[in-house]
Amino acid sequence: MKRINVVMVAAAFALGTACSKKEEVPPNTGQHFPIPSGGVAQQPAAPPADTGIADCSFPSFSLAYSEYASWSTFAVAEMEQLVGAGKGRCGPIERKHGVDIELRFMAYGPSIGAYAGGTADSVTITHLDMLTAGRSDTSVVVFATSTSWGGDRTIVPDGVTVDSLKGKPCRGLEATVSQYVFEESLRALGKDPKRYPYQNMEPDAAAAALKARDANIGCIAVWEPFALDAITSRG
């Protein structure tokens, strides 16, 4: 508050001084704002926009990303030519920061494997799944992309009860947040997860199987946008 008060007092003093004294306005000499014969002040030309994709030789790193609502930002950046599609091709964002970002779109499971195996420098991943994607070097969380509040779901066909799922496999990506949500949901309902089998399946395939009314699948554990696709077509 002290600093604000000082600024306000100084401003009031300057205002009082300006009101009590009439200043002589010097004539325009044309040294700073030349006026052409047309009577319109010249404006500096705007610098050309840095757009488009071009060859580059910046230091590069690869990012393995997969299908998810907030992670689609990277696909949009590529489609809008903000970043280049591959190594050695850069967009305005890369040129601004002097780095070549190599985007690699793949399924979620393979993206975790690519990072864990060292073939990708970075990955879009949940905090929980990061526990299974250990590397020999140190991993660092760069920034959070979203909080998955309701983004991960266990979905059953209409009319199916929890008790009727006993012995029927639920399909989803193993050892990921999908299996965690499935098993913790059962525990919250007082059920034993050991009596409800969980089998590995990629989320897009699991959603397609539920849509096809596969009798061998009791439920699926997926995330958006696969969850919405399955919910709108279940029956």
Secondary structure, 3 states (H helix, E strand, C coil): CHHHHHHHHHHHHHHHHHHHCCCCCCCCCCCCCCCCCCCCCCCCCCCCCCCCCEECCCCEEEEEECCCCCCHHHHHHHHCCCCCCCCCEECHHHHHHCCEEEEEECCHHHHHHHHHCCCCCEECCCCCHHHHCCCCCCCCCCCCCCCCCCCEEEECCCCCCCHHHCCCCEEECCCCHHHHHHHHHHHHCCCCHHHCCEEECCHHHHHHHHHCCCCCCCEEEEECCHHHHHHCCCC
